[in-house]
Amino acid sequence: MTQTRKIDIAIGCGIAAAGLALVRLGGQKAQRSPAQTHIDTARTFHRGSALLALSVLTDSAMEHYRGSFDNPAMYTPLVVSTLSLLAGLHGSSDHEPARHPVRNAVYISAALAGFTGTGFHLYNITKRPGGWSWHNLFYAAPIGAPMALLLSGALGAVSERLRDEPAHEPRLFGMPAGQALALVTSAGLLGTLGEVALLHFRGSFQNPAMYAPIVVPPVASALLINTALSRPREHWFTRLWLRLTTALGFIGVGFHARGVARARGGWRNWSQNLFNGPPLPAPPSFSALALAGLAALRLRETEKK
C-alpha cells in the first residue's frame, strides 16, 4: 500500500469518526410527546435546509466568481441561498407550532430559484459547440447544482407546512406526515446522485472511495421508501444506514480537501486549486438529506398506520 493511500485512509477514518460522533449526538433517541416529535421533526428539516443552503452558497459563490458573474442572474443563488440559510437557522430554534410567513416565502423563493437555475444550466449546455456531449456535461454549468437550492427550499417549505398540522396526527399530501417526509427525503437523496455520478465518472473513479456516494445514498433512499410503505415499527437498520449516509458527507469533505492538497502547489496555491479541485461544499448535501431522513424516520415510528 502506498504512503498516499495510507494517508487517504487515515483522513477518511478520522473524519468519519468525527462525523459519526456528531451524528450520534444529534440522533439520540429520547422519549418525546407527540407534540415534541412533531416540532422536533420540523426543526430538523430546517437544519437540513440550512446545510443545503450553505452548500449552495459556497459552491455557487466560487463557481460564479470563476465565471466572472457574466450574467447578472448569477448573483441570484447567492442572495437566495443566504436567505434560505438564515431562515433555516431561525427555524431550527423555533418551537412554535405554526408556520412563519417570512420563512415560508423565502423557502418557496429558493425552490423557484433552484428550478429556474436548472433551466439556465441546461441552456448553458445546449448553446455550447457540440450541444449535448460528454465534454459539455463535464465542463459546462453543472446541471445538478441548482437542484440543491431547490431541495433546500423544498425541505424548508415542507417543515413549515408540518408546523400547521395537528400534533396528534399530522398529515402531509394526504398521508401520515412521517410517511410523506420519508418519501420526500428519499426522492431528494436520489436527486443528488446524478451530479456526483457524473463528476466521479469524469474522475475515472481513480480512488475506490469515489464509489461510496454512488452506493450508499441509493440504499438509504430505498430503505426510506421501505419505511414509508411498511407499517410503522422500529427500523434500526434504516437508522444505522442513515447515520452512515450523514457521516459520508463529512468523509467526502475530507477526501475533497485531500484532492485539493494533492494538486500542484497544494493549499499554498489555493486560489487555483480550490476552483480546479474536487468541490469542498458538495458532499454535505448527503448529510443534510440524511439528517432529514432520520427525523422522518422518528416521526414515522410514532404513527399508527
N, C-alpha and C positions, 0 to 999 in steps of 0.2 A: 504494500500500500504506500503511495507517495506521501510526502510530507504535506503537500497541498490538500490532498484528500483527507488526511488526518485532521488538518485544521478545519476543513469544511464540516466534518462530523462533529468536532468539538464545539464549533459555533452553533450548529443546529441543535445539539443536545443541551447546551447552556440556555439558549433562548427558548427551547421547548420547555425546559424546567421552569423558567420564569413565567412563560405563558400559561402553563398548566397551573402554577400556583395562583396566578391572577384569576383564572377560570374557576378554580376551586373556591377562592374567596368570594367570587361573585355568583357562584352557582350553588351555594349551600342550600339544601332544602330545609325549610323551617315550617313549623305549624302556623298556618295563617288562616284567618277567617276568609270566607268567600269574597268579602269586600276588599280585603287586603290583597288577595291574589289577583283580583280584577284590576286594581290600580297598579300593583307592582308589575303586572304584565305590560300595561300601557307605558309605565316609566322605563322598563327595559327596552321596549320598542323605540322610545325616544333616544335612548343611549345608542342603539344600533343605527338609528337615523343620523345621529350626530357623528358617529365614527365614519359612516359612509360619506357624509358631507365633508369631513376633514380630509378624507382620502381624495375626494373630487377637487377640493380647494387647492391642495398642494400639487396634485398632478396637473390640473388644468393651468395653474399659475406657471409651472415650469414649461409645459408644452406650448402654451400660447405665447409665453415670453420668447421661446425659441422661434415661434412663428412671427415674432415682431408685432403681434396684435394687428396683423394685416387687415383684418375685418373688424370694425368696431363691435360686432356681435360677440367677438371673442372675450370681451370683458364680462359678458352676461353670467357665465358659470361661476366666475369669481365672486360676483356680488350675491348671486342666488345661493351658492353653497355656503357662503359666510352667514347669510341669514338663516339658512337651514341648520347650520351648526349651532348658532345661538339659540334657535328655537328648540333644538334637541337638548341642549344643556339646561335650558329653562324647564322644559317638560320633564326631564329626568328627576327634578327635585320637586315637582308639583304633585301634591297628594289630592288635589281637588277632583271629585267625581263628575266633572263637566268639561266639555271641550273648551279650549281657549281660542277665540275667533282670530286673533292675530297669528298665533302659531299655525292654525289650520290654513289660513290664507297663504302663509309662507310655504307650507308643505305642498299645497296644490300648485303654487307657482314653480316650486322646484321640480315637481313631476312634469309639468308642462315644458319647462326649460330643458329637461332631460330628453323628452320626446322630440322637441324641436331640434336640439343639438344632434340627435341621432340622424335626423334628416339632413342637416348641414354636412355631417361627416360622410354620409352616403353620397351626397352631391360632390364632395371633395374628391372622392374616389373616381366617380364616373367622368369627371371633367378632365382627369389626367390622361396623358397619352397611354393608350392601351386599355383604358377603362377597367373593367373587372379582370384583374390579373393578380397572380400571387405577389408580384412585386409591389403593386399598389395597395393590396390588402396588408402587406407587411409594413410599408413605409409611409402610406398616406395617413390622413387623420383616422385614428382608431375608432372603429365602429362601436365597440363596446364601452368606451369611456363615458359617454353621456348617459348610458344606462344606469351607471352607479348613482348619478344625480336623480334620475327617475325613481330608483329604488329608495333613495333617501327620502324623497318626498312621499312615496307610497307608504313606507313604514310609519312615517310621522302622521300622515293623514289617517291611516288605519288606527293608530293609537289614540288619536283624538276622537274618532268615532266610537272606539271602545269605551271611552270615559262616559259617554252619554247613555250607555246601556245599563240596565238594572244589575246590581251586583249579584243577586241571587241566581240569575240565569241570563248572562249576556249573550247576545246573538249578533252575528255579522253575516251579511249576504244570505240571509235566510237559513243559517245553520248555526249550531253552537259556536261561540266565539273561538274557543281553543281549536276546534276542528278547522275553522276558516283560516285562522292565523297560521296553523301548521301548513296548510296548502299554499298560502301566500309566501311564506318563507321558503318552502320547497321550490316554488317557481323562481324566487329570487336567486337561490343558490345555482339553479341551472342557468339562469340568465347571465351570471358572471363567468360561466365556464368557457364560452366561445372565445373571448378575447385571450384568456390565459392559454387555451389550447393552441391558438394561432401563433402567439408570440413564443411559446415554448417549442413549437414546431419549427419556427424560424431559427431558434437557437439549437436545433438538431438534438434536443434532449441530451446535451453533452454531459450533464450531471444527472445520475439516476434520480436524485431528489426532485428533478423537474417533473417527474411523473406524478408526484404526490397530489398537487392541486388538480390533476386530471382524474384522479381516482377517488380521493377522499370526499370532496363535496357532492359528487353524484350519489354516492352511497348514503350520505347524510340526507340528501333530497328524497331518495327512495324510502328511507326509514321514516321521514316525516309524513310522507304520503301514507305509509302503512299505519302510522299513529293516527292520522286523520280518519282513515277509513275503518279501522278496527274499533272495537268497543273500548271505552275509557278504562285504563288499567295502568299499572306500573310498567314503564318501558325503560328498564335500566340500561339496556344495550344502546338504545337510541340516545339516551342522555350521555353515556360514555362517548359515543361517536361524535356527538355534537361538541363535547368538550375538546375532543381531539381536533375537530374542524376549527374550533376557536383558536386553539394553540397553533394551528397551521399558519394562521396569519402572522403571529409573532415569529415563527420559524422562518417564514418567507421573507420577512423584512431583513432578518439576519443574513440569509443567503444572498439577497439582493445587495445588501451592504458589502458582502464579501465579493460579489461580482464587480461592484464599483472599485473596490480596493485592488482587484487583480488587473484592472485596466492600466494602460501605460500612464505612469505618473501617480496612480492610486488616488488617495484622498488629497494629496498635495495639488493635484490637477482637477479638483472637484468641480470647477466651473465648466469643464468639458465633460468629465466622466459621469457626473450626475445626469446629464442630458442624454448621453450615449449609452450608459449602462442600464441594467435592469431597473425598472421604476420602483423606487422605495415605497411610494404611497399605495401601490396596488394590492399587495397581499392582505391588508387589514379588512378589505371588503368581505372576505370569507369569515373573519372573526365577527364582524358586525352582524351578518346574517345568521351565523350560528348562535350568537347570543340571543337574537330574537327567536330562533328556533327553540332554545332552552326555555324561554318564557312561555312560548306557545305550548310546549310540552307540559309545563307545570299546570297551566290553565286547563289543558285537555284532560289531565289526570283527575281533576276535580269535578268534571262534568258527569252527568247521569246517562247520557246517550251519545 
